[in-house]
Amino acid sequence: MITLGVILIIIGLLVKSLSILWTIGIALVVIGLILNLVPIGGSRRRVW
């Protein structure tokens, strides 16, 4: 998700008429970082 956000940011910067892609890219990067930093379903890892 972070890489998709970075790609959208780059496309949004290259093509000035598509500034909405820049905004969506920033949102995807932020959401991706939050999902990576916050453990979902508990922090315990089961090792079998």
C-alpha positions in Angstrom: 0.0 0.0 0.0 2.9 2.3 0.7 4.5 1.7 -2.6 1.2 2.3 -4.4 0.9 5.6 -2.5 4.4 6.6 -3.6 3.7 5.7 -7.2 0.5 7.9 -7.1 2.5 10.7 -5.5 5.1 10.5 -8.3 2.4 10.4 -11.0 0.6 13.3 -9.4 3.8 15.4 -9.3 4.6 14.6 -12.9 1.2 15.3 -14.3 0.0 18.6 -12.9 -3.6 18.2 -14.1 -4.0 15.0 -11.9 -3.4 16.7 -8.5 -6.1 14.4 -7.0 -3.6 11.5 -7.4 -1.1 13.3 -5.2 -3.7 13.6 -2.5 -4.8 10.0 -2.7 -1.1 8.9 -2.7 -0.4 10.8 0.5 -3.5 9.2 2.1 -2.4 5.7 1.0 1.1 6.3 2.4 -0.3 7.5 5.8 -2.8 4.6 6.0 -0.1 2.1 5.1 2.3 3.4 7.8 -0.5 3.2 10.4 -1.4 -0.3 9.4 2.3 -1.4 9.6 2.9 0.2 13.0 -0.3 -0.8 14.7 -0.7 -4.5 15.3 -4.1 -5.8 14.2 -5.6 -8.6 16.2 -3.2 -8.3 19.1 0.5 -8.1 19.4 1.1 -11.8 20.3 2.6 -14.0 17.6 1.9 -17.7 17.8 4.8 -19.9 16.9 3.9 -23.5 16.2 
